[in-house]
Amino acid sequence: MIAIAQTIALCLGALLVLASLGKYIQRSGNWHGIWQIWIGQLKDFNVAEYRLFRSAVLILLFAVVLRIINLTLNG
């Protein structure tokens, strides 16, 4: 059960990251935003894109926690 939830959270988080970056690229045309977001140099996300990206990161973090729990319980 935990493995399924982990997989779903991981896929959902990855899709949301791609969606937020896709919205940003579509709006601004800045393809460098793909790598700039990961090193903290992207400053022109709008509020909706920023919330979507941060939600995706939170879901990805949740997937990592589920993975740790799964490995702890099942070895």
C-alpha positions, -999 to 999 in steps of 0.1 A, spaced: 0 0 0 28 24 9 47 15 -23 16 25 -44 12 58 -25 49 65 -30 47 59 -67 16 80 -71 32 109 -51 64 107 -71 46 108 -104 23 135 -93 51 156 -80 71 152 -112 41 161 -133 35 192 -113 71 204 -115 69 199 -153 36 217 -154 49 247 -134 80 250 -156 59 246 -187 36 274 -177 66 296 -170 83 288 -203 50 294 -222 45 328 -205 81 341 -206 98 321 -234 129 317 -211 141 282 -216 170 288 -191 144 287 -164 146 249 -164 180 249 -148 178 283 -131 150 272 -107 171 245 -93 200 268 -84 178 296 -70 184 322 -97 149 323 -112 131 353 -97 102 360 -121 78 331 -114 43 345 -110 23 335 -79 4 306 -95 36 291 -110 54 295 -77 26 279 -57 24 250 -82 62 245 -81 63 246 -43 34 222 -40 52 198 -64 84 199 -42 63 192 -11 47 162 -28 81 150 -39 93 153 -3 63 134 9 72 106 -16 107 105 -2 93 101 34 70 74 22 100 56 6 119 58 39 89 44 58 85 17 32 121 6 35 120 8 73 90 -14 75 97 -39 48 135 -39 47 
